[in-house]
Amino acid sequence: MTDPNPRKDPSDWTTGDEPMTGPQKSYLQTLAQEAGEEVPEELTKAEASERIDELQRSTGRGA
């Protein structure tokens, strides 16, 4: 059975070089604060997604 929600590598996104979205920025700030870390203000969509994944693992939040 195939995964109904396949995950595409952010480096393969066609819009990955665009600035991160508002929701990404907000969630990233929440996770970073919880982890006691700082994140750069100017991330791309792909970079923000990867950083969110890292912070979710370190904080135990998310999928």
N, C-alpha and C positions, 0 to 999 in steps of 0.2 A: 504494500500500500504506500502511495506517495504522501509526502508531507503536504497537508492542505495549505500551509503557510511557509513555503520555502524561504530561507534567509539568504539574501544576496549579499555578497561581500561588499562593504561600503566602497572599497577601492574600484569596484566595477560599476558604481552608480553613474548614470549619465549626468546627474545634477550634483554629484558629490563635491564638486569644486565651488558650488555656490555657498554663500554665507549660511551659517546654521539658522534654523527657523526659530521663531519666538518660543514655541513650546519646548524645543530642544534646549534653548538657553535657560529657560526657567527651570526645567527638570535638572539640568546639569548643575545649576547653582544650588539647588536643593540638595542634591547628592554630594556635591563638593563640600558644602557646609557641614553636612552630617559626617563626612569622612575627615573633616578638619584639613581640607586641601583647598588650594586655589586653582582656578582654571583660567586660561587666557580668554580675553573678551572676543578676539577675532579668530574663530574656528570655522572651518568649512562644515557642511552637512556631514560629510564622511568622517572628519576628525571628531566632531561632536558625538556622532553615533558610537564610534570606537571608545571614546572617553566615557560615555554613559555606560557602555558594557563593562568597562574596567571598574568604574565606581560601583555599579550594581553588584559585581562580584565581591568587592572589598567591604561593602556595607551590608551585604546579605539581602538587598532589595531587588525587586524586579523578577524577571523570569528565571 
